Amino acid sequence: MSAGTTTVACVVEHRLFEVDEARALLPEMRRRVDALVEARADLTELSVDLRRSGSSPLGGLAEVKALQARLDDMLEWFPGQGIEVKGVAPVLLDFPAELNGMSVRLCWLEGEPALAWYHRSDLGIAGRRRLPD
């Protein structure tokens, strides 16, 4: 993985979330995303410094490899919960669900205070709509 890219494991079992169930995961999810964002920033800064000047106050190649491994480990938690990782910069997470009999993804984007959006499974983020009350 280089800065800005990563490989994410596939969801092992297909899980459908209820809105309340997905929202209940938000505190733990946010805690993990905060740690991921910090490691992502360190990896990006370190990688750019090493490319530009060959050195960085954050370390060298060994630290790049360690941060890459740490990010990969952090990202494994999400598919293990049934959450789909759609992006890491910014973090974009989807929770498979059904609304009114339609296959959808409850959609959370880094920085959002709540899980308040969804999109049809076949549309992706461009089809995002607010969740009904």
Secondary structure, 3 states (H helix, E strand, C coil): CCCCCCCCCCCCCCCCECHHHHHHCHHHHHHHHHHHHHHHHHHHHHHHHHHHHCCCCCCCHHHHHHHHHHHHHHHHHHHHCCCEEEEECCEEEEEEEEECCEEEEEEEECCCCCCCEEEECCCCHHHCEECCC
